Amino acid sequence: MNRPRLYLVTPPQFDAEELAGKLRQAFGGGDIACVLIYMPGAGTKDLQAAASVLVPVIQEGGAAAIVYQDTQAAGRSGADGVHVDTSLDDVKLAVESFQPERIVGTGGTKQKHDAMEWAETGVDYILFGKLDLPEKASAHDKTLRSAAWWAELFETPCVALAGNTLDTLADVAATGADFVALKDAVWQSDTEISSLIAEANGILEAHPFPVGD
């Protein structure tokens, strides 16, 4: 697929069965590449329990199920991978433990040098944008700049975090990022989820990568 793909991020707190139903609706709206099970305040037991409910739904929808930070919960739930952004050493350990069978993603670096160093570990993608900050309607300017810089110069795929509406999704897609991450735009919208995903995919379809990418 020669254009950016959707990368969904769950709310930080949720009822697993309720969210599973919403995810099934989301997949009715078209292509979704990944879903990050993002529960930063949860312990391994609670995260594993939630992932055990969500991972099959995500995989049945044709997407990769990624667990945030917890390699143990990711492994035991049958997830496709893990997203680790705590430290360079933690990223290296995740790469050693999970690859090549499973995906390892990272992000949250503050400096360009750090992003390059973390990518050199062999991660499958790097995410630009802060998952723990309150979202605004538009993507952060630094996220847009970082994603455009990365997409132009490096082979490791990147994810760019959009804002909490679809209004600036085109701006994020125009960076050339391989994936566009949506969080509150999906879960806090009044629009029916499958329609929202269909609309998002339509915007991304209008931003194909340059020929040769």
VENSULUR-V21154 format. One record per run of one state. SS is the DSSP state (alpha for helix, beta for strand, coil for the rest). FROM is the first residue (numbers start at 1). TO is the last residue. If there is no record, write none. Layout:
[[SS/FROM/TO] [SS/FROM/TO]]
//
This chain:
[[coil/1/2] [beta/3/3] [coil/4/4] [beta/5/9] [coil/10/15] [alpha/16/27] [coil/28/33] [beta/34/37] [coil/38/43] [alpha/44/60] [coil/61/63] [beta/64/68] [coil/69/70] [alpha/71/77] [coil/78/80] [beta/81/83] [coil/84/87] [alpha/88/98] [coil/99/102] [beta/103/107] [coil/108/111] [alpha/112/119] [coil/120/124] [beta/125/128] [coil/129/140] [alpha/141/153] [coil/154/156] [beta/157/161] [coil/162/168] [alpha/169/173] [coil/174/178] [beta/179/182] [coil/183/183] [alpha/184/187] [coil/188/192] [alpha/193/205] [coil/206/207] [beta/208/208] [coil/209/213]]
//
